[in-house]
């Protein structure tokens, strides 16, 4: 009797079954080629703190994939009590160049503050608002991280990687490329005196829009939450 060549050996079957989940997971994580650069870390550093009455903000940002989800965590300290707009910024290019946290040299109009318009020149535009509904990309959201009385703002969320990648690509025509991005934290006390030259987009006060901290994202192998 001839051997059956149309049957798969048990060893081959085991190998096929073992490799299938990994391939499927890769498809779920990055259908548009965003698989690399998803695990990133950044130190939160102060910006404009010397010109305001608050403490020097500090903390960290951690982002990492877990299966088909992306775990996002921002732990910030030294903020004014209240809501702080927290967003991933970067350049909306097909192959984005690296965004950087602005320094005092970014204060082009020399008014003593690095406002949002000046920060964008080195940090790029707002790409991903870190809110209760991150994938919706609602930049006007009222659900950004809130700092408590003692200046602590902790934010944690999980989102589907494919949904976030698709949302960013459709809105901005750029991949996630998180290793090229920065996170900007905005907001000082509403009574803070600012010069009229400090820029604020429509719907925001200069105090709400002023960047107060920034974290440059770099590759990391750590799992988060």
C-alpha positions as CSV (number, residue, x, y, z in Angstrom):
1,X,0.0,0.0,0.0
2,X,1.3,3.4,-0.9
3,X,1.8,5.9,2.0
4,X,-0.8,8.7,2.2
5,X,0.9,11.8,1.0
6,X,-2.2,13.9,1.6
7,X,-2.0,13.6,5.4
8,X,0.0,15.9,7.7
9,X,2.3,14.3,10.2
10,X,1.6,14.9,13.9
11,X,4.9,16.8,14.2
12,X,4.1,19.1,11.3
13,X,0.6,19.7,12.7
14,X,1.9,20.7,16.1
15,X,4.4,23.1,14.4
16,X,1.6,24.7,12.3
17,X,-0.7,25.1,15.3
18,X,2.1,26.6,17.4
19,X,3.0,29.2,14.7
20,X,-0.6,30.2,13.8
21,X,-1.3,32.4,16.9
22,X,1.9,34.4,16.4
23,X,1.1,35.1,12.8
24,X,-2.5,36.0,13.7
25,X,-1.3,38.2,16.5
26,X,1.1,40.1,14.2
27,X,-1.8,40.8,11.8
28,X,-3.9,42.1,14.6
29,X,-1.2,44.3,16.1
30,X,0.0,46.0,12.9
31,X,-2.1,45.5,9.8
32,X,-0.5,48.7,8.4
33,X,3.1,47.9,9.3
34,X,3.2,49.6,12.8
35,X,4.4,46.4,14.7
36,X,7.8,47.9,15.5
37,X,8.3,50.8,17.8
38,X,5.2,50.3,20.0
39,X,7.0,49.6,23.2
40,X,8.3,53.0,24.4
41,X,9.3,54.9,27.5
42,X,9.8,58.5,28.3
43,X,10.8,60.7,31.3
44,X,8.5,63.6,32.0
45,X,10.6,66.8,32.2
46,X,9.3,70.4,33.1
47,X,8.7,73.1,30.6
48,X,7.8,76.7,31.4
49,X,8.0,75.8,35.2
50,X,10.4,78.7,36.0
51,X,7.8,81.2,34.7
52,X,4.8,79.8,36.6
53,X,3.9,79.3,40.3
54,X,3.8,75.5,40.1
55,X,6.3,72.9,41.1
56,X,8.6,71.3,38.5
57,X,6.6,68.5,36.8
58,X,8.2,65.1,36.6
59,X,7.2,61.5,36.1
60,X,7.2,59.0,33.3
61,X,5.3,57.7,30.3
62,X,5.1,54.0,29.4
63,X,3.5,52.5,26.4
64,X,3.7,48.8,25.4
65,X,1.7,46.2,23.4
66,X,0.0,43.3,25.1
67,X,-1.6,41.0,22.5
68,X,-3.8,43.1,20.3
69,X,-4.0,45.9,22.9
70,X,-1.7,48.8,23.6
71,X,-1.2,49.7,27.3
72,X,-0.7,53.4,27.9
73,X,0.4,54.9,31.2
74,X,1.3,58.4,32.2
75,X,2.4,59.1,35.8
76,X,3.0,62.8,36.4
77,X,3.8,64.7,39.6
78,X,4.2,68.4,40.4
79,X,1.2,69.6,38.3
80,X,-1.3,72.3,39.2
81,X,-4.6,70.7,40.5
82,X,-7.2,70.2,37.7
83,X,-7.4,68.8,34.2
84,X,-4.3,68.6,32.0
85,X,-4.5,68.1,28.3
86,X,-2.1,65.3,27.6
87,X,-1.3,64.4,24.0
88,X,1.1,62.4,21.9
89,X,2.7,64.8,19.4
90,X,4.7,64.2,16.3
91,X,5.2,65.0,12.7
92,X,2.5,63.7,10.3
93,X,4.7,62.2,7.6
94,X,4.6,58.8,6.0
95,X,8.1,58.2,7.5
96,X,8.0,60.7,10.4
97,X,11.1,62.4,11.6
98,X,11.8,62.4,15.3
99,X,9.9,64.9,17.4
100,X,11.8,66.6,20.3
101,X,10.8,68.2,23.5
102,X,11.1,72.0,23.2
103,X,13.7,73.8,25.2
104,X,13.8,77.5,26.2
105,X,15.5,78.1,22.8
106,X,12.0,77.4,21.2
107,X,10.7,80.7,22.7
108,X,11.0,82.5,19.3
109,X,9.1,85.7,20.3
110,X,11.1,86.0,23.5
111,X,8.1,86.5,25.7
112,X,9.5,84.2,28.4
113,X,7.2,81.2,27.5
114,X,7.3,78.4,25.1
115,X,3.7,78.3,23.9
116,X,1.9,75.6,21.9
117,X,2.7,77.2,18.5
118,X,6.4,77.4,19.3
119,X,6.4,73.9,20.8
120,X,4.9,72.4,17.6
121,X,8.0,73.4,15.6
122,X,10.0,70.8,17.3
123,X,7.4,68.5,18.9
124,X,5.0,68.3,15.9
125,X,1.3,68.4,16.0
126,X,-1.2,66.8,18.4
127,X,-1.8,63.2,17.1
128,X,-3.3,61.2,20.0
129,X,-5.2,62.8,22.9
130,X,-4.8,60.6,26.0
131,X,-8.4,60.6,27.2
132,X,-11.1,58.2,28.4
133,X,-11.7,57.4,24.7
134,X,-8.3,57.6,23.2
135,X,-9.2,56.0,19.8
136,X,-11.9,58.6,19.1
137,X,-9.1,61.2,18.8
138,X,-11.3,63.9,20.5
139,X,-8.9,66.8,21.0
140,X,-11.6,68.9,22.7
141,X,-12.4,66.2,25.3
142,X,-13.2,67.0,28.9
143,X,-11.8,63.7,30.1
144,X,-8.0,64.3,30.1
145,X,-6.0,63.3,33.1
146,X,-6.9,65.2,36.3
147,X,-4.3,66.2,38.9
148,X,-5.3,65.9,42.5
149,X,-4.8,68.6,45.1
150,X,-1.1,67.6,45.7
151,X,-0.3,67.6,41.9
152,X,-0.5,63.9,41.1
153,X,-2.0,62.8,37.8
154,X,-2.0,59.1,36.9
155,X,-3.5,58.0,33.6
156,X,-3.8,54.4,32.5
157,X,-5.7,52.9,29.6
158,X,-5.7,50.0,27.1
159,X,-6.8,50.4,23.4
160,X,-6.9,48.1,20.4
161,X,-3.7,48.6,18.4
162,X,-5.3,48.2,15.0
163,X,-8.1,50.7,15.9
164,X,-5.7,53.3,17.1
165,X,-3.3,52.8,14.2
166,X,-6.2,53.1,11.7
167,X,-7.6,56.2,13.4
168,X,-4.2,58.0,13.3
169,X,-3.5,57.0,9.8
170,X,-7.0,58.1,8.6
171,X,-6.8,61.4,10.4
172,X,-3.2,62.3,9.9
173,X,-1.9,60.0,7.2
174,X,1.0,58.8,9.4
175,X,1.8,55.6,11.2
176,X,1.9,55.3,15.0
177,X,5.7,55.2,15.0
178,X,5.7,55.9,18.7
179,X,9.5,55.9,19.0
180,X,9.5,59.1,17.0
181,X,6.9,60.9,19.2
182,X,6.7,63.0,22.4
183,X,4.1,63.5,25.0
184,X,3.1,67.0,25.9
185,X,1.3,67.9,29.1
186,X,-0.6,71.2,29.2
187,X,-2.1,73.5,31.7
188,X,-1.4,75.9,34.5
189,X,-3.7,77.4,37.1
190,X,-6.4,79.6,35.4
191,X,-5.3,82.6,37.4
192,X,-1.7,82.4,36.2
193,X,-0.6,85.7,34.5
194,X,0.6,85.2,31.0
195,X,1.5,87.8,28.3
196,X,-0.9,88.3,25.5
197,X,1.6,86.8,23.1
198,X,1.0,83.3,24.5
199,X,-0.8,81.3,21.8
200,X,-4.0,79.3,22.5
201,X,-6.1,77.5,19.8
202,X,-9.8,78.3,19.6
203,X,-11.8,77.0,22.5
204,X,-8.9,77.0,25.0
205,X,-7.5,79.7,27.3
206,X,-3.7,80.4,27.2
207,X,-3.5,78.8,30.6
208,X,-5.1,75.6,29.4
209,X,-3.0,75.4,26.3
210,X,0.4,76.3,27.8
211,X,2.8,73.2,27.7
212,X,4.1,72.5,31.2
213,X,5.9,69.2,30.7
214,X,7.2,66.9,28.0
215,X,8.5,63.4,27.6
216,X,10.5,62.1,24.6
217,X,9.5,58.5,23.8
218,X,12.3,56.0,23.2
219,X,12.2,52.2,22.6
220,X,11.7,50.0,25.7
221,X,11.2,46.3,26.2
222,X,9.3,46.6,29.5
223,X,5.7,45.5,29.9
224,X,3.4,48.0,31.7
225,X,0.3,47.8,33.7
